[in-house]
Amino acid sequence: MSISLNDFDSSVEGAVAVAEVGTKVKAARETAGYSIEDLAVTTGLANSEITEIEEGHDADPAKLKRVAHALQVPTSAFLGQAA
């Protein structure tokens, strides 16, 4: 499964694997020192929703925007090229 970058920014084209997005979300959360529970409370999402994102089962653009805002990173941080 992949997510279109167009869901975030109409000037960006291509697709990113949902699993890759999840890996980047988890890395950003850990870098920020947040537990899954902390991030869930901050975003208003359920713990299970955060887990689904991190495991690559969900990449809802609205949820990713909430996560990015909570972690104080641009949403594009989850969508860029793998390092």
Secondary structure as UniProt FT lines:
FT   STRAND          2..4
FT   HELIX           5..7
FT   TURN            10..11
FT   STRAND          15..17
FT   HELIX           18..31
FT   TURN            32..33
FT   HELIX           36..43
FT   HELIX           47..54
FT   TURN            55..56
FT   HELIX           61..71
FT   HELIX           75..78
//
